[in-house]
């Protein structure tokens, strides 16, 4: 009898604890009567999405809404998309210091003066007053890998949830990689050429390896060994050297991508190619090396003469040949991403300093001249970028159990008048003033 009573008391206590845990949960939130666009291009019409504590609880048609949910009715006029992810952006980066004169010893400047600062984290230096942090949300971005502007090694890449001025408080992961680029030092300081950058990067790896060996020997030595130097710029490269961190390496031309290959062969690091505007030229080798691409969608201006009014006009043979070459180059730039996808490369998105205000124009050009479909572009901005960043099971799509990061548009995202009414980033909701006559019904 005592055993039965003990079991009964245990069950009652378990039920009480369970009930108390449920009562301590945050209230759920939901949107209903909205068109939900999934990363694979499928659409759930008049759907429902429910999230609680930053996690999606339900998404679909006719999903039950919890009794404690705060519900917003889209009125069949709103569109929900997975939150866009920027694989490398400079939003919030303070202005890089411009030196007015050459250093006293141009051939041997300090690491800082040479643009070598891989130890810097955006989480520490982020300019919270940069309006780009809010503008990015208004364009549909809920997550971004942020970096600092600078020269050959400006710093680390940190992953953030976008929350306007509070973005610095919503870091998802510090140090997902180290930014590197073929960017010469300012005002004649070394390295001031492409070959100089390549030589300097090799030297940095050799110096870092020597420092690491000295530190390891000191740690194991019994005595009679002086404390070795510990330069933080070199220590920041240790994870790259051991392939615990990749380089996020910015390169655009076929020649620069080839230079990157030479560096990788010599130094044996993992790399994610950023921007890659001519990456189609090296698609086969990129695939062979297993290098993913966070591609730019920034395109050159379409030739001014390419209008319906000019199509039938007679021009000289010389001008006609020039125009043919010009259009060939433009179409090659526009088809870059499509050709990489055809080659089987992993391709995501990185703004890499491109203006948000030009985003719709670039998307239009990608479809009209690059041959990309709406579903391909959506996947590029969402699931594909999440996969490359290593968060493909948590971000990039609208599924039960995923992090609640999505945007609510008043028009389909690729329309000229598309604007974000609500941004949900890691479960945190921000409402913006609508730019369209279409509005949601009153919150229920």
LINLINSUL-V97491 format. One record per residue. N is the residue number from 1. RES is the residue in one letter. PHI is phi in radians with two decimals (999 if undefined). D_CENTER is the distance of its C-alpha to the mean C-alpha in Angstrom with 2 decimals. Layout:
N RES PHI D_CENTER
N RES PHI D_CENTER
//
This chain:
1 X 999 63.17
2 X -1.07 61.35
3 X -1.15 58.70
4 X -1.14 58.20
5 X -1.11 57.98
6 X -1.12 55.39
7 X -1.12 53.23
8 X -1.10 53.56
9 X -1.10 52.63
10 X -1.08 49.54
11 X -1.12 48.43
12 X -1.09 48.98
13 X -1.11 47.00
14 X -1.10 44.10
15 X -1.15 44.13
16 X -1.15 44.25
17 X -1.12 41.29
18 X -1.10 39.30
19 X -1.12 40.29
20 X -1.15 39.43
21 X -1.09 35.93
22 X -1.16 35.41
23 X -1.20 36.79
24 X -1.55 34.36
25 X -1.17 31.29
26 X -1.22 29.36
27 X -1.05 30.29
28 X -1.37 28.26
29 X -2.28 26.65
30 X -2.69 26.63
31 X -2.03 26.27
32 X -2.26 28.96
33 X 0.99 30.03
34 X -2.25 26.56
35 X -1.49 25.14
36 X -1.84 22.38
37 X -1.77 20.14
38 X -1.53 18.83
39 X -1.11 16.02
40 X -1.46 18.92
41 X 1.71 20.29
42 X -1.28 23.13
43 X -2.22 24.16
44 X -1.75 26.17
45 X -1.44 28.50
46 X 0.87 29.90
47 X -1.59 27.87
48 X -2.32 27.35
49 X -2.30 24.49
50 X -2.19 25.42
51 X -2.46 23.49
52 X -2.63 24.83
53 X 0.92 23.61
54 X 1.40 19.93
55 X -2.22 20.59
56 X -1.25 21.46
57 X -1.65 25.19
58 X -2.77 25.99
59 X -2.64 24.73
60 X 2.76 27.11
61 X -1.71 30.26
62 X 1.26 33.03
63 X -1.20 31.35
64 X -1.20 33.48
65 X -1.83 32.34
66 X -1.00 33.35
67 X -1.11 36.20
68 X -1.64 34.34
69 X -1.37 31.34
70 X -1.56 30.65
71 X -1.87 30.37
72 X -2.04 29.07
73 X -1.71 30.59
74 X -1.33 28.60
75 X 1.09 31.86
76 X 1.06 30.54
77 X -2.13 28.75
78 X -1.90 25.21
79 X -2.20 22.26
80 X -1.85 19.72
81 X -2.17 16.42
82 X -0.95 13.85
83 X -1.02 11.23
84 X -1.18 8.52
85 X -2.17 4.93
86 X -1.70 2.59
87 X -1.29 1.80
88 X -2.89 4.32
89 X -2.29 6.40
90 X -1.97 9.99
91 X -1.06 10.91
92 X 1.47 13.79
93 X -1.27 14.49
94 X -1.15 18.29
95 X -1.00 20.05
96 X -1.23 20.55
97 X -1.22 24.26
98 X -1.81 26.35
99 X -1.50 29.46
100 X -1.53 32.60
101 X -2.58 34.57
102 X -1.24 34.53
103 X -1.22 34.93
104 X -1.05 38.44
105 X -2.18 37.62
106 X -0.98 35.07
107 X -1.40 35.26
108 X -2.50 34.49
109 X -1.32 32.24
110 X -1.17 30.64
111 X -0.96 27.22
112 X -1.05 25.87
113 X -1.17 27.72
114 X -1.47 26.45
115 X 1.41 22.77
116 X -1.95 22.50
117 X -2.44 20.87
118 X -1.16 18.63
119 X -1.44 19.86
120 X -1.33 18.20
121 X -1.95 15.67
122 X -0.97 13.71
123 X -0.98 15.10
124 X -1.55 18.46
125 X -1.82 18.09
126 X -1.01 15.92
127 X -1.51 17.94
128 X -1.21 18.31
129 X -1.58 20.24
130 X -1.17 17.59
131 X -1.16 17.80
132 X -1.09 14.28
133 X -1.12 13.26
134 X -1.50 15.62
135 X -1.02 15.15
136 X -1.06 11.50
137 X -1.09 13.09
138 X -1.17 15.84
139 X -1.71 13.74
140 X 1.82 12.52
141 X -1.52 9.19
142 X -2.03 9.89
143 X -2.50 6.95
144 X -2.67 4.37
145 X -1.54 4.38
146 X -1.76 7.26
147 X -2.33 9.82
148 X -1.82 13.36
149 X -1.26 15.09
150 X 2.90 17.98
151 X -1.80 19.63
152 X -1.15 19.57
153 X -2.40 18.19
154 X -1.28 16.76
155 X 2.68 15.62
156 X -1.38 13.44
157 X -2.01 9.74
158 X -1.95 9.77
159 X -1.79 7.87
160 X -2.21 9.23
161 X -1.49 10.56
162 X -1.40 11.08
163 X -2.52 14.86
164 X 0.96 15.95
165 X -1.15 18.27
166 X -1.67 17.99
167 X -0.94 14.27
168 X -1.10 15.56
169 X -1.57 17.60
170 X -2.14 14.95
171 X -1.39 13.20
172 X -1.58 12.27
173 X -2.74 12.50
174 X -1.53 13.57
175 X 1.14 13.29
176 X -1.36 11.01
177 X -3.13 11.84
178 X -2.14 13.56
179 X -1.36 12.61
180 X -2.43 15.45
181 X -2.80 16.60
182 X -1.47 19.94
183 X -2.14 20.56
184 X -1.20 24.17
185 X -1.18 25.56
186 X -1.46 27.12
187 X 0.93 30.82
188 X 1.37 32.15
189 X -1.31 31.01
190 X -1.37 30.40
191 X -1.53 28.26
192 X -2.01 28.76
193 X -2.42 28.43
194 X -1.06 26.23
195 X -1.12 28.87
196 X -1.14 28.98
197 X -1.11 25.28
198 X -1.10 25.76
199 X -1.16 28.94
200 X -1.15 27.49
201 X -1.14 24.63
202 X -1.07 27.32
203 X -1.12 29.50
204 X -1.07 26.89
205 X -1.14 26.58
206 X -1.11 30.39
207 X -1.16 30.82
208 X -1.15 28.34
209 X -1.12 30.19
210 X -1.12 33.49
211 X -1.12 32.48
212 X -1.12 31.25
213 X -1.14 34.58
214 X -1.11 36.57
215 X -1.16 34.89
216 X -1.13 35.51
217 X -1.16 39.11
218 X -1.08 39.71
219 X -1.16 38.54
220 X -1.72 41.02
221 X -1.30 43.83
222 X -1.36 46.84
223 X 2.93 47.57
224 X 0.98 48.66
225 X -2.50 45.11
226 X -1.22 43.52
227 X -1.14 40.11
228 X -1.30 37.54
229 X -1.18 35.06
230 X -2.40 31.62
231 X -1.24 29.36
232 X -1.15 26.02
233 X -1.10 24.30
234 X -1.34 25.69
235 X -1.09 25.14
236 X -1.15 21.38
237 X -1.59 21.55
238 X -0.94 23.47
239 X -1.10 20.61
240 X -1.23 19.36
241 X -1.12 23.00
242 X -1.62 23.49
243 X 1.07 20.37
244 X -1.51 19.11
245 X -2.30 15.95
246 X -1.63 14.42
247 X -1.40 14.12
248 X -1.61 10.89
249 X -1.82 13.39
250 X -1.48 13.28
251 X -2.67 16.12
252 X -2.07 17.21
253 X -1.33 20.90
254 X -1.02 22.62
255 X -1.15 24.57
256 X -1.18 21.70
257 X -1.15 20.15
258 X -1.12 23.70
259 X -1.08 23.86
260 X -1.06 20.79
261 X -1.04 22.73
262 X -1.07 25.74
263 X -1.12 23.96
264 X -1.12 22.59
265 X -1.10 26.13
266 X -1.33 27.67
267 X -1.91 25.43
268 X 1.02 24.16
269 X -2.00 20.55
270 X -1.43 17.61
271 X -2.56 14.94
272 X -2.05 11.67
273 X -1.34 12.27
274 X -1.96 9.98
275 X 1.42 11.26
276 X 0.91 14.45
277 X -1.15 16.39
278 X -2.07 19.43
279 X -1.13 18.03
280 X -1.01 20.43
281 X -1.20 23.22
282 X -2.09 22.21
283 X -1.03 20.94
284 X -1.10 23.80
285 X -1.26 23.40
286 X -1.06 19.63
287 X -1.17 20.55
288 X -1.06 23.50
289 X -1.45 21.55
290 X 1.27 18.93
291 X -1.64 16.04
292 X -1.37 12.93
293 X -2.21 11.23
294 X -1.67 7.78
295 X -1.50 10.03
296 X -1.46 10.86
297 X -1.87 12.89
298 X -1.26 14.80
299 X -2.00 18.37
300 X -1.15 21.63
301 X -1.09 24.06
302 X -1.13 26.28
303 X -0.88 29.74
304 X -1.07 31.88
305 X -1.31 34.84
306 X -1.43 33.07
307 X -2.30 34.66
308 X -1.06 37.19
309 X -1.16 39.85
310 X -1.65 39.53
311 X -1.00 39.33
312 X -1.64 43.12
313 X -1.32 44.05
314 X -1.43 45.84
315 X -2.35 44.47
316 X -1.19 45.71
317 X -1.04 44.87
318 X -1.09 43.06
319 X -1.18 40.83
320 X -1.12 40.29
321 X -1.11 39.14
322 X -1.08 36.81
323 X -1.15 35.29
324 X -1.10 34.94
325 X -1.14 33.03
326 X -1.12 30.84
327 X -1.21 30.02
328 X -1.08 29.48
329 X -1.15 26.83
330 X -1.14 25.13
331 X -1.14 25.21
332 X -1.11 23.90
333 X -1.13 20.80
334 X -1.20 20.36
335 X -1.60 21.00
336 X -0.94 18.66
337 X -1.17 16.13
338 X -1.05 19.14
339 X -1.23 21.00
340 X -1.16 18.33
341 X -1.12 18.26
342 X -1.09 22.06
343 X -1.39 22.12
344 X 1.52 20.41
345 X -1.37 17.20
346 X -1.43 14.06
347 X -2.22 11.73
348 X -2.12 8.23
349 X -2.17 6.47
350 X -2.51 5.40
351 X -1.30 7.66
352 X 0.86 8.96
353 X 1.63 11.54
354 X -1.18 12.54
355 X -1.33 14.50
356 X -1.10 13.60
357 X -1.14 17.33
358 X -1.68 17.28
359 X -1.04 14.76
360 X -1.10 17.73
361 X -1.12 19.70
362 X -1.19 17.17
363 X -1.10 16.84
364 X -1.08 20.64
365 X -1.17 21.03
366 X -1.09 18.87
367 X -1.37 21.27
368 X -1.30 24.46
369 X -1.99 24.20
370 X -1.76 21.51
371 X 1.30 22.96
372 X -1.46 19.87
373 X -1.54 20.77
374 X -1.01 19.32
375 X -1.19 18.55
376 X -1.16 16.78
377 X -1.15 14.51
378 X -1.08 13.90
379 X -1.13 13.17
380 X -1.00 10.75
381 X -1.40 8.64
382 X -2.18 9.43
383 X -1.08 11.22
384 X -1.12 10.43
385 X -1.19 6.69
386 X -1.04 8.05
387 X -1.07 10.78
388 X -1.15 9.24
389 X -1.36 7.66
390 X 1.53 11.21
391 X -2.16 11.14
392 X -1.17 12.54
393 X -1.64 15.72
394 X -2.11 14.53
395 X -2.28 11.75
396 X 1.76 11.24
397 X -2.66 14.89
398 X -1.89 17.88
399 X -2.44 20.28
400 X -1.04 22.73
401 X 1.63 21.53
402 X -1.35 17.79
403 X -1.12 16.11
404 X -1.34 17.08
405 X -2.36 13.98
406 X -2.74 14.85
407 X -2.19 15.93
408 X -1.91 19.52
409 X -1.72 20.22
410 X -1.52 23.74
411 X -2.45 23.38
412 X -0.91 21.40
413 X -1.04 17.91
414 X -1.63 18.88
415 X -1.32 22.13
416 X -1.09 22.86
417 X -1.63 23.86
418 X -1.11 20.97
419 X -2.62 20.04
420 X -1.61 18.80
421 X -1.62 21.74
422 X -2.30 20.21
423 X -2.08 16.82
424 X -2.03 16.84
425 X -2.16 14.26
426 X 0.94 15.48
427 X 1.51 18.80
428 X -1.52 19.18
429 X -1.73 20.31
430 X -2.17 20.27
431 X -1.84 22.55
432 X -2.02 22.44
433 X -1.23 25.40
434 X -1.22 25.53
435 X -1.82 25.76
436 X -2.17 27.67
437 X -1.20 31.11
438 X -1.34 29.84
439 X -2.29 29.55
440 X -1.28 29.54
441 X -1.19 32.91
442 X -1.01 33.94
443 X -1.02 32.22
444 X -1.55 34.53
//
